[in-house]
Amino acid sequence: MRTSHKEAQNPQKLLWFLCLFAALSAPAFAQVNLSGVWDNLGILHEDWPDRLFGPELGDYTGVPLTQEARLRAEAWDASLITLPEYQCRVHPSDYVPSFAGMRIWEERDRDSQQLIAIHTHHFAWGTERTIWMDGRPHPPEYALHTSQGFSTGKWEGDILTVYATHLKEGWIRRNGIPRSDRASVVEHFIRHADGLTLMTVITDPVYLTEPMVRTREYEYVIGGQIGPYPCEPVDEILRPKGVIPHHLPGTNPFLKEFAESHNLPLEGARGGAETMYPEYQLKMKR
């Protein structure tokens, strides 16, 4: 930007031009910084039985699952996770925040200081994820699907909104409810002082009839550290080669235990979008 000799003689006008130039040339920075170590509060007081011990068999409440998802969940056997192939199976990015802490840090261009990406590292299984912030597009559908998927983000005011695709098949609840590899996920990272709310919205055309929404709460830890997570599969149970724990349709004897122990109608415990709304209580009375 050039100024005339006359303008240069006017200090106030010159200062105004310099301030304007600095404002126009300065990069746009996010209004909040998520960097640091965050401790998940859910293990101790936010639906912790579901996250620590795991949900009960037959508990599909609050999930708008399809009939196909219900059939797969009813065939699930908890002994499946004792198989060496499953013991170190990495949690997908839309589920791993359910417990334990995570570290968040930024990656910026050295010269321009423009934000390139935001990275996360979770204690559980040591999973790491890149959230691209430089405007790059998502790859085509046939590109590689991974446990962490491909994620892009943008700032919406003080909220970081993340869009994730290309996820390998995972799970919605740790009692057999699946999530397909055709699902897409939208996440909102909302910081409030030393608290962080992570809202996850899962859209799955195969196993959900409508979006599945969950939230997780974190607390900022000053000087926090994330330890290593070594995982080595072992033979926990001796089985004949090729045996995979499962239940054939209609043979799982444990599906009624959750409803009966909590005095719930069995149909309601089987989940589905209809059971999530108050009007369903009227249907059950009829």
MOLIN-V981505 format. One line per field, one symbol per residue. ss: DSSP state (a for helix, b for strand, c for the rest). burial: I if it has 16 or more other ideal C-beta (glycine too) atoms within 10 Angstrom, else O. Layout:
ss = ???
burial = ???
//
This chain:
ss = ccccaaaaccaaaaaaaaaaaaaaaccccccccccbbbbbcaaaaccaaaaaaaccccccccccbcaaaaaaaacccaaaaacaaaaccccccccaaacccbbbbbbbccccccbbbbbbbbcaaacbbbbbcccccccccccccbcccbbbbbbbccbbbbbbbcbccbbbbcccbbbccccbbbbbbbbbccbbbbbbbbbccccbcccbbbbbbbbbbcccccccccccccccccccccccccccccccccccaaaaaccccaaaacccaaaaccaaaaaaac
burial = OOOOOOOOOOOOOOOOIOOOOOOOOOOOOIOIOIOIIIIIOIOOOOOOOIIOOOIIIIIIIOIIIIOOIIOIIIOIOOOOOIIOOOOOOIIIIIIIIIIIIIIIOOOOOOOOOOIOIIOIIIIIOOIOIIIIIOOOOIOOOOOOOOIIIIIIIOIOOOIIIIIIIIIOOIIIIIIIIIIIIOIIIIIOIIIOOOOIOIOIOIOIOOIIIOOIOIOIOIOIOOOOOIOOOOOOOOOOOOOOOOOOOOIOOOOIOOIOOIIOOOOOOOOIIIIIIOIOOOOIOOOOOO
//
